[in-house]
């Protein structure tokens, strides 16, 4: 277990880059709900405070295509930058997992844009066990149509580092935790990087860690964390249904954006059902868990040697037990 990390210094900006599937959505919703309370305690939550709007601002900053258009994305990003430059409050915070998809070049461009506005800049990376991230990210990729590969085939591509597969490259861009530490640490200084390791026994650990970093009252965020049943993980059968849906619809030549919107409607209705506790879930085979744990242990060693701050137990990243499928 790491030593306690003190709050970021007054006058600083906390930039949380995710990555995806590490509890970011629940944390961001809690931050939006606590916006007024955070401000009363000296913390300004940057951005318009809507999930889609924040995402478009970051997509614009990273050279991606904003969902609601280029001009909308530009306006949101300008709003985010202005908020992060607001020195009338002791601390500023902004969280968006889209930052985790940034290349070295794009990350540098973001930091340079914020250089005069948001400095000193403190980057937070939330880390989760690799053996749990793989099936969770696969589920999201299937729903978005990013991959149509069967699960075991995709897992093998990830663990073998198949660079020919776009979704595999995307996975490692996001979820190579030590590379995120290197990428952002080289830009802001490793002493200005904090890694928060997920605690599998405490779903409020991330929120409580943010309360410490932002020097706000305990419970400000943790008391607002909600676990939405309608956002539950899909079962193995449900994910296979969605994967086959994409296989079929791909033959029609339908526009990708329309297909994704229809797929999210399908998934929304699937989540409103109540699967049996015994329904199989996406899980790695024993040998895949072992391989994932090996990679996670190597990543944890690199983080430990980087000089970045750590909240939580780095050893937990590679401690996923092997459970028979």
Secondary structure, DSSP 8 states (H G I E B T S, - for coil): ---------TT-EEEE---TTSSHHHHHHHHHHTHHHHHHTTEEE-S-S-HHHHHHHHHHHTT---TT-HHHHHHHHHHHHHHHT-TTSSEEEEE-GGGGG--HHHHHHHHHHHTTTT-SEEEEEEE--HHHHHHHHHHHHHHHTS--S-HHHHHHHHHHT-TT-HHHHHHHHHH-HHHHHHHHHHHH-GGGEEEEE--TT-TTHHHHHHHHHHT--TTTTGGG----GGG----HHHHHHHHHHHHHHHTTT--HHHHHHHHHHHHHHHHTS---TTS------HHHHHHHHHHHHHHHHHHHHHT-EEES-GGGGG-------
